[in-house]
Amino acid sequence: MSNESCTYTLLKEQEIKGAGIIVPKEHRETVFDLTQESRLSYRKMFFQ
């Protein structure tokens, strides 16, 4: 899945069904540096 802010990819080896990684399209030093707009965009993608 992908949107304007990030890409989500499932892990090949999943200990938990549906486990994956979210990759932001804009670099941020830490997760705490994400903008509120980006965080909301990620949530929107998962809870459509």
N, C-alpha and C positions, 0 to 999 in steps of 0.2 A: 504494500500500500504506500501511497505517497500523496502529499499535498504541497502547498506552497512553502511550508516551513520545514518539513522533515520527510524522511523515508523510514518505513518500518519493514524489517526483514525477519522472517522466522529463522531460528537457529536450526542447523542441520541435526544436531543431537539435542533433543529436548528432554530434560528430566521432568519438566512440567509441560503438559500439552499447551501449545500456543505460545511458548516462550520465544522471545525474539529481542531485537535490539532496535532502538530508535536512534536515527542519525540525523541531527539537525543540519540544515543546508547552510546555515551561517555559523561560523566558529564562535564558540564561547569557551572561556577558560574552565569554568565549572558549571554544574547544573544550576547553581545559585545565580549565575550570570544570565540565565535565559530571560527574555523579556516576557511580560505578562501575555502579550499577543501570541508569542510562540507557544507558551504553555497552554493557552486556551485552544490554539490550533491543533495541538497534539491530542488534547482531550476530545475535541470535536471529531477528529478522525476515528478514534476508538469507540466512541459512543454514538455513532450515526444510527 
